[in-house]
Amino acid sequence: MLIALGIIIVLAIIVIGYFISTQRTLVNFDELCKNALSQIEVQLNSRFDALVALAKTAAKYAEHESQTIIQTIQARGGNSNAVQAGSAGATALNEQTDLLGQMVSKLNVVFEQYPELKASELYENAQRGQREYEENVRISRMVYNDTATKMNRMVRQWPSSIVASMLHFDLKDYLKIDDEKKKAYPDLDDAFKK
């Protein structure tokens, strides 16, 4: 009788220890995902600001086109207060990235029409800043997707899925690659399918 009670107590301690350990791991992954999303949001805001600077540079040459782009950026979230850190999910960030790609494409059309603008120092500095922000976003996306993968594994695999469902931890959405990047590298999809 005493041995059975001892075994039950040991098993209870193991189950409680596993529950607490799994809960802490899930919270850690959840916070890492939120942090990565926040970092991406900050970088997207910086990219929007750089894009506005680029459009203002273009304004000297193509008043109508650049003003239209500036107004579109500002109306659809291109100011510093538009995306507040930690507030958006993966879907909202994917939408912001798509919008950025559209605006960059429109600006590139303006810059192609004015070769002297492309040669200016302001343009070069703005482009350099834009590339830097893109690289930071790319790295933050990788961190987020890696963390989301770990979190999703724990949420889906047994027995941690029991703890995850009891504590209402859900699967995380993944951030997608830009459509423009897919067009630039069409063989990329085929490479991953093999």
MARVEX-624139 format. One record per atom (N, C-alpha, C): residue number from 1; residue in three letters; atom name; y, z, x. Coordinates in steps of 0.2 Angstrom, whole numbers, always signed. Atoms other than C-alpha are relative to their C-alpha. Example, Ala and Ser with C-alpha at 12.3 -4.5 7.8 and 13.67 -1.06 7.14 Angstrom:
<nodes>
    nr   rest   atom      c2      c3      c1
     1    ALA      N      -6      +0      +4
     1    ALA     CA     -22     +39     +62
     1    ALA      C      +6      +0      +4
     2    SER      N      -6      -1      -4
     2    SER     CA      -5     +36     +68
     2    SER      C      +5      +3      -4
</nodes>
This chain:
<nodes>
    nr   rest   atom      c2      c3      c1
     1    MET      N      -6      +0      +4
     1    MET     CA      +0      +0      +0
     1    MET      C      +6      +0      +4
     2    LEU      N      -6      +0      -5
     2    LEU     CA     +12      +4     +14
     2    LEU      C      +1      -6      +4
     3    ILE      N      +0      +6      -4
     3    ILE     CA      +7     -11     +24
     3    ILE      C      +3      -6      -5
     4    ALA      N      -2      +5      +5
     4    ALA     CA     +10     -22      +8
     4    ALA      C      +8      +0      -1
     5    LEU      N      -7      -1      +0
     5    LEU     CA     +27     -14      +6
     5    LEU      C      +4      -2      +6
     6    GLY      N      -3      +2      -6
     6    GLY     CA     +32     -17     +24
     6    GLY      C      +0      -8      +0
     7    ILE      N      +0      +7      +0
     7    ILE     CA     +27     -35     +22
     7    ILE      C      +5      -3      -4
     8    ILE      N      -5      +3      +5
     8    ILE     CA     +37     -38      +7
     8    ILE      C      +8      +2      +3
     9    ILE      N      -6      -1      -3
     9    ILE     CA     +52     -30     +16
     9    ILE      C      +2      -4      +5
    10    VAL      N      -1      +5      -6
    10    VAL     CA     +50     -41     +31
    10    VAL      C      +2      -7      -3
    11    LEU      N      -1      +6      +3
    11    LEU     CA     +49     -56     +20
    11    LEU      C      +7      -1      -3
    12    ALA      N      -6      +0      +3
    12    ALA     CA     +64     -51     +10
    12    ALA      C      +6      -1      +5
    13    ILE      N      -5      +1      -5
    13    ILE     CA     +74     -49     +26
    13    ILE      C      +0      -7      +3
    14    ILE      N      +1      +7      -2
    14    ILE     CA     +68     -66     +32
    14    ILE      C      +4      -5      -4
    15    VAL      N      -3      +4      +5
    15    VAL     CA     +74     -74     +16
    15    VAL      C      +7      +1      +0
    16    ILE      N      -7      -2      +0
    16    ILE     CA     +90     -65     +16
    16    ILE      C      +4      -3      +6
    17    GLY      N      -2      +3      -6
    17    GLY     CA     +93     -70     +34
    17    GLY      C      +1      -7      +0
    18    TYR      N      +0      +7      +0
    18    TYR     CA     +89     -88     +31
    18    TYR      C      +6      -2      -5
    19    PHE      N      -6      +1      +5
    19    PHE     CA    +101     -88     +15
    19    PHE      C      +7      +0      +4
    20    ILE      N      -6      -1      -3
    20    ILE     CA    +115     -81     +25
    20    ILE      C      +2      -5      +6
    21    SER      N      +0      +5      -5
    21    SER     CA    +112     -92     +40
    21    SER      C      +2      -7      -3
    22    THR      N      -2      +7      +3
    22    THR     CA    +112    -108     +29
    22    THR      C      +6      +0      -3
    23    GLN      N      -7      +0      +4
    23    GLN     CA    +127    -103     +19
    23    GLN      C      +5      +0      +6
    24    ARG      N      -5      +0      -5
    24    ARG     CA    +137    -100     +35
    24    ARG      C      +0      -7      +3
    25    THR      N      +0      +7      -3
    25    THR     CA    +131    -117     +42
    25    THR      C      +3      -5      -5
    26    LEU      N      -3      +4      +5
    26    LEU     CA    +136    -126     +26
    26    LEU      C      +7      +1      +0
    27    VAL      N      -7      -1      +0
    27    VAL     CA    +153    -118     +26
    27    VAL      C      +3      -3      +6
    28    ASN      N      -2      +3      -6
    28    ASN     CA    +155    -123     +44
    28    ASN      C      +1      -7      +0
    29    PHE      N      +0      +7      +1
    29    PHE     CA    +151    -141     +40
    29    PHE      C      +6      -2      -5
    30    ASP      N      -5      +2      +5
    30    ASP     CA    +162    -141     +25
    30    ASP      C      +7      +1      +3
    31    GLU      N      -7      -1      -3
    31    GLU     CA    +177    -134     +35
    31    GLU      C      +1      -6      +5
    32    LEU      N      -1      +5      -5
    32    LEU     CA    +174    -147     +49
    32    LEU      C      +2      -7      -4
    33    CYS      N      -1      +6      +4
    33    CYS     CA    +174    -161     +36
    33    CYS      C      +7      +0      -3
    34    LYS      N      -6      -1      +3
    34    LYS     CA    +190    -154     +28
    34    LYS      C      +5      -1      +6
    35    ASN      N      -4      +0      -6
    35    ASN     CA    +198    -153     +46
    35    ASN      C      +1      -7      +2
    36    ALA      N      +0      +7      -2
    36    ALA     CA    +193    -171     +50
    36    ALA      C      +4      -4      -5
    37    LEU      N      -4      +4      +5
    37    LEU     CA    +200    -178     +34
    37    LEU      C      +8      +2      +1
    38    SER      N      -7      -2      -1
    38    SER     CA    +216    -168     +37
    38    SER      C      +3      -4      +6
    39    GLN      N      -3      +4      -6
    39    GLN     CA    +218    -176     +55
    39    GLN      C      +1      -7      -2
    40    ILE      N      -1      +7      +2
    40    ILE     CA    +215    -193     +47
    40    ILE      C      +6      -1      -4
    41    GLU      N      -6      +1      +4
    41    GLU     CA    +229    -190     +34
    41    GLU      C      +6      +1      +4
    42    VAL      N      -6      -1      -5
    42    VAL     CA    +241    -184     +48
    42    VAL      C      +1      -7      +3
    43    GLN      N      +0      +6      -4
    43    GLN     CA    +237    -200     +58
    43    GLN      C      +2      -6      -5
    44    LEU      N      -2      +5      +5
    44    LEU     CA    +239    -211     +42
    44    LEU      C      +7      +0      -1
    45    ASN      N      -7      -1      +1
    45    ASN     CA    +256    -204     +39
    45    ASN      C      +4      -2      +6
    46    SER      N      -4      +3      -6
    46    SER     CA    +261    -208     +57
    46    SER      C      +0      -7      +0
    47    ARG      N      +1      +7      +0
    47    ARG     CA    +254    -225     +55
    47    ARG      C      +5      -3      -5
    48    PHE      N      -5      +2      +5
    48    PHE     CA    +265    -227     +39
    48    PHE      C      +7      +0      +3
    49    ASP      N      -7      -1      -3
    49    ASP     CA    +280    -221     +48
    49    ASP      C      +1      -6      +5
    50    ALA      N      +0      +6      -5
    50    ALA     CA    +276    -234     +62
    50    ALA      C      +1      -6      -3
    51    LEU      N      +0      +6      +3
    51    LEU     CA    +274    -247     +50
    51    LEU      C      +7      -1      -3
    52    VAL      N      -7      +1      +2
    52    VAL     CA    +291    -244     +42
    52    VAL      C      +5      -2      +5
    53    ALA      N      -5      +1      -6
    53    ALA     CA    +299    -244     +59
    53    ALA      C      -1      -8      +2
    54    LEU      N      +2      +7      -2
    54    LEU     CA    +290    -261     +62
    54    LEU      C      +4      -5      -5
    55    ALA      N      -3      +3      +5
    55    ALA     CA    +297    -267     +45
    55    ALA      C      +7      +0      +1
    56    LYS      N      -7      +0      -1
    56    LYS     CA    +314    -262     +49
    56    LYS      C      +2      -4      +6
    57    THR      N      -1      +5      -6
    57    THR     CA    +313    -271     +66
    57    THR      C      +0      -7      -3
    58    ALA      N      +1      +7      +2
    58    ALA     CA    +308    -287     +56
    58    ALA      C      +6      -1      -5
    59    ALA      N      -6      +1      +4
    59    ALA     CA    +323    -284     +44
    59    ALA      C      +6      -3      +3
    60    LYS      N      -6      +3      -3
    60    LYS     CA    +335    -290     +56
    60    LYS      C      -1      -8      +0
    61    TYR      N      +2      +7      +0
    61    TYR     CA    +326    -307     +55
    61    TYR      C      -1      -3      -7
    62    ALA      N      +2      +2      +6
    62    ALA     CA    +319    -308     +38
    62    ALA      C      +1      +5      -5
    63    GLU      N      -3      -6      +4
    63    GLU     CA    +329    -297     +26
    63    GLU      C      -5      +1      -6
    64    HIS      N      +3      +0      +6
    64    HIS     CA    +320    -301     +10
    64    HIS      C      -8      +3      +1
    65    GLU      N      +7      -2      -1
    65    GLU     CA    +302    -300     +16
    65    GLU      C      -1      +7      +3
    66    SER      N      +1      -7      -2
    66    SER     CA    +304    -284     +26
    66    SER      C      +2      +5      -5
    67    GLN      N      -3      -5      +5
    67    GLN     CA    +314    -275     +13
    67    GLN      C      -6      +1      -6
    68    THR      N      +5      -1      +5
    68    THR     CA    +300    -279      +0
    68    THR      C      -6      +4      +3
    69    ILE      N      +5      -4      -4
    69    ILE     CA    +287    -272     +13
    69    ILE      C      +2      +7      +0
    70    ILE      N      -2      -7      -1
    70    ILE     CA    +297    -257     +16
    70    ILE      C      +0      +4      -7
    71    GLN      N      +0      -3      +7
    71    GLN     CA    +299    -253      -3
    71    GLN      C      -7      +1      -2
    72    THR      N      +7      -1      +2
    72    THR     CA    +280    -256      -6
    72    THR      C      -3      +6      +4
    73    ILE      N      +2      -6      -4
    73    ILE     CA    +276    -244      +8
    73    ILE      C      +2      +6      -3
    74    GLN      N      -2      -6      +2
    74    GLN     CA    +287    -231      +2
    74    GLN      C      -2      +2      -7
    75    ALA      N      +3      -1      +7
    75    ALA     CA    +282    -233     -17
    75    ALA      C      -7      +2      +0
    76    ARG      N      +7      -2      +1
    76    ARG     CA    +264    -232     -13
    76    ARG      C      -3      +5      +5
    77    GLY      N      +2      -6      -3
    77    GLY     CA    +264    -217      -2
    77    GLY      C      +1      -1      +8
    78    GLY      N      -1      +1      -7
    78    GLY     CA    +271    -223     +15
    78    GLY      C      +5      +5      +3
    79    ASN      N      -4      -4      -4
    79    ASN     CA    +282    -208     +18
    79    ASN      C      -4      +6      +2
    80    SER      N      +3      -5      -3
    80    SER     CA    +278    -192     +27
    80    SER      C      -3      +5      -5
    81    ASN      N      +2      -5      +5
    81    ASN     CA    +276    -182     +11
    81    ASN      C      -6      -3      -5
    82    ALA      N      +5      +3      +5
    82    ALA     CA    +264    -194      +2
    82    ALA      C      -7      +2      +1
    83    VAL      N      +6      -3      +0
    83    VAL     CA    +248    -188      +9
    83    VAL      C      +0      +6      +4
    84    GLN      N      +0      -7      -3
    84    GLN     CA    +247    -170     +12
    84    GLN      C      -6      +2      +3
    85    ALA      N      +6      -1      -4
    85    ALA     CA    +235    -164     +25
    85    ALA      C      -5      +5      -4
    86    GLY      N      +5      -3      +4
    86    GLY     CA    +219    -158     +17
    86    GLY      C      -1      -1      -7
    87    SER      N      +0      +1      +7
    87    SER     CA    +222    -164      +0
    87    SER      C      -4      -6      -3
    88    ALA      N      +3      +6      +2
    88    ALA     CA    +214    -181      -1
    88    ALA      C      -7      +0      +2
    89    GLY      N      +7      +1      -2
    89    GLY     CA    +196    -185      -1
    89    GLY      C      -2      -7      +4
    90    ALA      N      +2      +6      -3
    90    ALA     CA    +186    -199      +7
    90    ALA      C      +3      -6      -3
    91    THR      N      -2      +6      +4
    91    THR     CA    +190    -211      -7
    91    THR      C      +8      -1      +1
    92    ALA      N      -7      +1      -1
    92    ALA     CA    +209    -208      -6
    92    ALA      C      +2      -2      +7
    93    LEU      N      -2      +2      -7
    93    LEU     CA    +209    -210     +13
    93    LEU      C      -2      -8      +0
    94    ASN      N      +2      +7      -1
    94    ASN     CA    +199    -227     +11
    94    ASN      C      +6      -4      -4
    95    GLU      N      -6      +4      +4
    95    GLU     CA    +213    -233      -2
    95    GLU      C      +6      +0      +5
    96    GLN      N      -6      +0      -4
    96    GLN     CA    +227    -228     +10
    96    GLN      C      -1      -5      +6
    97    THR      N      +2      +4      -5
    97    THR     CA    +218    -237     +24
    97    THR      C      +1      -7      -2
    98    ASP      N      +0      +7      +3
    98    ASP     CA    +216    -253     +13
    98    ASP      C      +8      -2      +0
    99    LEU      N      -7      +2      +1
    99    LEU     CA    +235    -252      +9
    99    LEU      C      +3      -1      +7
   100    LEU      N      -2      +1      -6
   100    LEU     CA    +239    -250     +27
   100    LEU      C      -2      -7      +3
   101    GLY      N      +2      +7      -2
   101    GLY     CA    +229    -266     +31
   101    GLY      C      +4      -5      -3
   102    GLN      N      -4      +5      +3
   102    GLN     CA    +238    -276     +18
   102    GLN      C      +7      +0      +2
   103    MET      N      -7      +0      -2
   103    MET     CA    +255    -271     +24
   103    MET      C      +0      -3      +7
   104    VAL      N      +0      +3      -7
   104    VAL     CA    +251    -275     +42
   104    VAL      C      -1      -7      +0
   105    SER      N      +0      +7      +1
   105    SER     CA    +245    -292     +36
   105    SER      C      +6      -3      -2
   106    LYS      N      -6      +3      +3
   106    LYS     CA    +261    -295     +27
   106    LYS      C      +5      +0      +6
   107    LEU      N      -5      +0      -5
   107    LEU     CA    +271    -290     +42
   107    LEU      C      -2      -5      +6
   108    ASN      N      +2      +5      -5
   108    ASN     CA    +261    -301     +54
   108    ASN      C      +2      -7      -2
   109    VAL      N      -3      +7      +3
   109    VAL     CA    +266    -316     +43
   109    VAL      C      +7      +0      +2
   110    VAL      N      -7      +0      -1
   110    VAL     CA    +284    -311     +45
   110    VAL      C      +1      -1      +8
   111    PHE      N      -1      +0      -7
   111    PHE     CA    +282    -309     +64
   111    PHE      C      -2      -7      +3
   112    GLU      N      +2      +7      -2
   112    GLU     CA    +273    -326     +66
   112    GLU      C      +5      -5      -2
   113    GLN      N      -6      +4      +1
   113    GLN     CA    +288    -334     +58
   113    GLN      C      +6      +0      +4
   114    TYR      N      -6      -1      -5
   114    TYR     CA    +300    -327     +71
   114    TYR      C      -3      +2      +6
   115    PRO      N      +3      -1      -6
   115    PRO     CA    +293    -329     +88
   115    PRO      C      +4      +5      +5
   116    GLU      N      -5      -4      -4
   116    GLU     CA    +309    -321     +96
   116    GLU      C      -1      +7      -2
   117    LEU      N      +1      -7      +2
   117    LEU     CA    +305    -305     +86
   117    LEU      C      -6      +3      +3
   118    LYS      N      +6      -2      -3
   118    LYS     CA    +288    -304     +93
   118    LYS      C      +1      +2      +7
   119    ALA      N      -1      -1      -8
   119    ALA     CA    +295    -305    +111
   119    ALA      C      +4      +6      +1
   120    SER      N      -5      -6      +0
   120    SER     CA    +307    -290    +107
   120    SER      C      -4      +6      +3
   121    GLU      N      +3      -7      -3
   121    GLU     CA    +304    -273    +116
   121    GLU      C      -1      +5      -6
   122    LEU      N      +1      -5      +6
   122    LEU     CA    +306    -264     +99
   122    LEU      C      -7      -2      -3
   123    TYR      N      +6      +3      +3
   123    TYR     CA    +291    -275     +92
   123    TYR      C      -6      +3      +5
   124    GLU      N      +5      -2      -5
   124    GLU     CA    +281    -271    +108
   124    GLU      C      -2      +8      -1
   125    ASN      N      +1      -7      +1
   125    ASN     CA    +284    -252    +106
   125    ASN      C      -3      +2      -6
   126    ALA      N      +3      -2      +6
   126    ALA     CA    +280    -252     +88
   126    ALA      C      -7      -2      -1
   127    GLN      N      +7      +2      -1
   127    GLN     CA    +264    -262     +91
   127    GLN      C      -4      +5      +4
   128    ARG      N      +3      -5      -5
   128    ARG     CA    +259    -250    +105
   128    ARG      C      -2      +6      -4
   129    GLY      N      +0      -6      +4
   129    GLY     CA    +262    -235     +93
   129    GLY      C      -5      -1      -5
   130    GLN      N      +5      +1      +6
   130    GLN     CA    +252    -243     +79
   130    GLN      C      -7      +0      +3
   131    ARG      N      +7      +0      -3
   131    ARG     CA    +237    -246     +91
   131    ARG      C      -2      +7      +1
   132    GLU      N      +1      -7      -1
   132    GLU     CA    +238    -228     +96
   132    GLU      C      -3      +4      -6
   133    TYR      N      +2      -3      +6
   133    TYR     CA    +237    -222     +79
   133    TYR      C      -6      -2      -3
   134    GLU      N      +7      +3      +2
   134    GLU     CA    +223    -234     +74
   134    GLU      C      -6      +3      +4
   135    GLU      N      +5      -3      -4
   135    GLU     CA    +213    -227     +89
   135    GLU      C      -1      +7      -2
   136    ASN      N      +1      -7      +3
   136    ASN     CA    +216    -209     +83
   136    ASN      C      -3      +0      -6
   137    VAL      N      +3      +0      +6
   137    VAL     CA    +211    -213     +66
   137    VAL      C      -7      -2      +0
   138    ARG      N      +7      +2      -1
   138    ARG     CA    +195    -222     +72
   138    ARG      C      -4      +6      +2
   139    ILE      N      +4      -6      -3
   139    ILE     CA    +190    -206     +82
   139    ILE      C      -1      +5      -5
   140    SER      N      +0      -5      +5
   140    SER     CA    +194    -195     +68
   140    SER      C      -5      -2      -6
   141    ARG      N      +5      +3      +5
   141    ARG     CA    +184    -206     +56
   141    ARG      C      -7      +1      +2
   142    MET      N      +7      -1      -3
   142    MET     CA    +169    -205     +68
   142    MET      C      -2      +8      -1
   143    VAL      N      +2      -7      +1
   143    VAL     CA    +170    -186     +68
   143    VAL      C      -1      +2      -7
   144    TYR      N      +2      -1      +7
   144    TYR     CA    +171    -185     +49
   144    TYR      C      -6      -2      -2
   145    ASN      N      +6      +2      +2
   145    ASN     CA    +157    -196     +46
   145    ASN      C      -6      +3      +3
   146    ASP      N      +5      -4      -3
   146    ASP     CA    +146    -187     +59
   146    ASP      C      -1      +6      -3
   147    THR      N      +0      -6      +3
   147    THR     CA    +150    -171     +51
   147    THR      C      -3      +0      -7
   148    ALA      N      +3      +1      +6
   148    ALA     CA    +147    -177     +34
   148    ALA      C      -7      -2      +0
   149    THR      N      +7      +2      +0
   149    THR     CA    +130    -184     +39
   149    THR      C      -4      +7      +1
   150    LYS      N      +3      -7      -1
   150    LYS     CA    +125    -166     +45
   150    LYS      C      +0      +4      -6
   151    MET      N      -1      -4      +7
   151    MET     CA    +132    -158     +29
   151    MET      C      -5      -3      -5
   152    ASN      N      +4      +3      +5
   152    ASN     CA    +123    -171     +18
   152    ASN      C      -8      +1      +1
   153    ARG      N      +7      -2      -1
   153    ARG     CA    +106    -168     +27
   153    ARG      C      -1      +7      -2
   154    MET      N      +2      -6      +2
   154    MET     CA    +107    -150     +24
   154    MET      C      +0      +1      -8
   155    VAL      N      +0      -1      +7
   155    VAL     CA    +112    -152      +6
   155    VAL      C      -6      -4      -4
   156    ARG      N      +5      +3      +3
   156    ARG     CA     +98    -164      +3
   156    ARG      C      -7      +2      +2
   157    GLN      N      +6      -2      -3
   157    GLN     CA     +84    -157     +14
   157    GLN      C      -2      +7      -3
   158    TRP      N      +3      -6      +2
   158    TRP     CA     +72    -143      +8
   158    TRP      C      -1      +4      +6
   159    PRO      N      -2      -4      +5
   159    PRO     CA     +74    -128      +9
   159    PRO      C      +8      +1      +0
   160    SER      N      -8      -2      +0
   160    SER     CA     +93    -128     +13
   160    SER      C      +3      -3      -6
   161    SER      N      -2      +3      +7
   161    SER     CA     +95    -139      -3
   161    SER      C      +1      +5      -5
   162    ILE      N      +0      -6      +5
   162    ILE     CA     +91    -123     -13
   162    ILE      C      +6      +4      +1
   163    VAL      N      -6      -4      -1
   163    VAL     CA    +105    -113      -5
   163    VAL      C      +6      -4      -1
   164    ALA      N      -6      +4      +1
   164    ALA     CA    +117    -128      -6
   164    ALA      C      +1      -1      -7
   165    SER      N      -1      +0      +7
   165    SER     CA    +114    -130     -24
   165    SER      C      +2      +6      -4
   166    MET      N      -2      -6      +3
   166    MET     CA    +115    -112     -28
   166    MET      C      +8      +2      +2
   167    LEU      N      -7      -2      -2
   167    LEU     CA    +132    -111     -19
   167    LEU      C      +5      -6      -1
   168    HIS      N      -4      +6      +2
   168    HIS     CA    +138    -128     -26
   168    HIS      C      +3      -4      +6
   169    PHE      N      -2      +5      -5
   169    PHE     CA    +139    -138     -10
   169    PHE      C      -2      -7      -2
   170    ASP      N      +1      +6      +2
   170    ASP     CA    +140    -156     -14
   170    ASP      C      -1      -5      +6
   171    LEU      N      +0      +5      -5
   171    LEU     CA    +136    -172      -4
   171    LEU      C      +7      -3      +2
   172    LYS      N      -6      +3      -2
   172    LYS     CA    +151    -179      +6
   172    LYS      C      +0      -7      +0
   173    ASP      N      +0      +8      +0
   173    ASP     CA    +157    -197      +4
   173    ASP      C      +2      -2      +7
   174    TYR      N      -1      +2      -7
   174    TYR     CA    +158    -207     +20
   174    TYR      C      +6      -4      -1
   175    LEU      N      -5      +4      -1
   175    LEU     CA    +173    -216     +26
   175    LEU      C      -2      -7      +2
   176    LYS      N      +3      +7      -1
   176    LYS     CA    +171    -235     +26
   176    LYS      C      +4      -3      +5
   177    ILE      N      -4      +4      -5
   177    ILE     CA    +176    -248     +39
   177    ILE      C      +5      -4      -4
   178    ASP      N      -5      +5      +3
   178    ASP     CA    +192    -258     +35
   178    ASP      C      -3      -7      -1
   179    ASP      N      +2      +7      +1
   179    ASP     CA    +189    -274     +27
   179    ASP      C      +2      -5      +5
   180    GLU      N      -3      +5      -5
   180    GLU     CA    +200    -283     +40
   180    GLU      C      -5      +1      +6
   181    LYS      N      +4      +0      -6
   181    LYS     CA    +189    -276     +54
   181    LYS      C      -7      -3      -2
   182    LYS      N      +6      +4      +1
   182    LYS     CA    +173    -283     +45
   182    LYS      C      +1      -7      +0
   183    LYS      N      -1      +7      -1
   183    LYS     CA    +181    -300     +44
   183    LYS      C      +1      -2      +7
   184    ALA      N      -1      +1      -7
   184    ALA     CA    +186    -298     +62
   184    ALA      C      -7      +0      +4
   185    TYR      N      +6      +0      -3
   185    TYR     CA    +168    -294     +67
   185    TYR      C      -6      -1      -5
   186    PRO      N      +5      +2      +6
   186    PRO     CA    +156    -303     +54
   186    PRO      C      -7      +2      +2
   187    ASP      N      +7      -2      -2
   187    ASP     CA    +141    -300     +65
   187    ASP      C      -2      +7      +0
   188    LEU      N      +1      -8      +0
   188    LEU     CA    +143    -281     +64
   188    LEU      C      -5      +2      -5
   189    ASP      N      +5      -2      +6
   189    ASP     CA    +134    -280     +47
   189    ASP      C      -7      -2      +2
   190    ASP      N      +7      +3      -2
   190    ASP     CA    +119    -291     +53
   190    ASP      C      -3      +4      +6
   191    ALA      N      +3      -4      -6
   191    ALA     CA    +117    -280     +69
   191    ALA      C      -3      +6      -3
   192    PHE      N      +3      -7      +2
   192    PHE     CA    +115    -264     +59
   192    PHE      C      -6      -1      -5
   193    LYS      N      +5      +1      +4
   193    LYS     CA    +103    -272     +47
   193    LYS      C      -7      -1      +3
   194    LYS      N      +7      +1      -3
   194    LYS     CA     +90    -276     +60
   194    LYS      C      -3      +6      +3
</nodes>
